[in-house]
Structures are given as structure tokens and as C-alpha cells.
Amino acid sequence: MGTNKRYAAHYDRLMDDRILQGLADSHPLQSLTREERGADALPFTRDPQPKP
């Protein structure tokens, strides 16, 4: 018996997700205010020729 090295990255990702979920549950996420984002000062523009 040993470790399953074939799927190590998969199980690392699952553990990272579990840790992040635990942190998110214990500390609510916060967003920037309109002033901090500069929503009123910076115009929202669209590219006239969007790239694929």
C-alpha cells in the first residue's frame, strides 16, 4: 500500500477546494463599494471590433 501518485493532482485540488470552502463559510466574502470600484467615474465601454 502506498499513495496513489497517478491522481495526486486531483486529490490536491479537492483538498484545496475543501479548505477554500471552509474559509468562505467562516468569513463572508466582501465586495468593493461603487466608490472603490470607480463605477461612477470610469465609463463602461465596448470594443467596436471584438476579438474572438
C-alpha positions as CSV (number, residue, x, y, z in Angstrom):
1,M,0.0,0.0,0.0
2,G,1.2,3.5,-0.8
3,T,-0.1,6.7,-2.2
4,N,-1.9,6.9,-5.4
5,K,0.6,9.2,-7.4
6,R,-1.5,8.8,-10.5
7,Y,-4.3,11.1,-9.2
8,A,-2.3,13.2,-6.8
9,A,-3.2,16.5,-8.6
10,H,-6.9,15.6,-8.5
11,Y,-6.9,15.0,-4.7
12,D,-4.8,18.1,-4.1
13,R,-7.4,20.1,-6.0
14,L,-10.2,18.5,-3.9
15,M,-8.4,19.4,-0.7
16,D,-7.8,23.0,-1.8
17,D,-11.5,23.4,-2.7
18,R,-12.4,22.0,0.7
19,I,-10.1,24.4,2.5
20,L,-11.3,27.4,0.5
21,Q,-14.9,26.4,1.2
22,G,-14.2,26.3,4.9
23,L,-12.6,29.7,4.8
24,A,-15.5,31.1,2.8
25,D,-18.0,29.7,5.3
26,S,-16.3,31.2,8.3
27,H,-15.5,34.6,6.8
28,P,-18.2,36.1,4.5
29,L,-16.9,37.5,1.2
30,Q,-17.0,41.2,0.7
31,S,-17.3,43.3,-2.4
32,L,-15.9,46.7,-3.2
33,T,-18.2,49.7,-2.9
34,R,-19.2,51.7,-6.0
35,E,-16.7,54.4,-5.0
36,E,-13.9,51.9,-4.6
37,R,-14.6,50.4,-8.0
38,G,-14.9,53.8,-9.6
39,A,-18.2,52.8,-11.1
40,D,-19.4,56.4,-11.3
41,A,-16.2,57.8,-12.7
42,L,-15.0,55.2,-15.2
43,P,-17.2,54.7,-18.3
44,F,-18.1,51.2,-19.4
45,T,-17.0,50.7,-23.0
46,R,-17.3,48.0,-25.5
47,D,-14.8,47.1,-28.2
48,P,-16.2,48.1,-31.6
49,Q,-14.4,45.2,-33.2
50,P,-14.4,42.4,-30.6
51,K,-11.8,39.7,-30.9
52,P,-12.8,36.0,-30.8
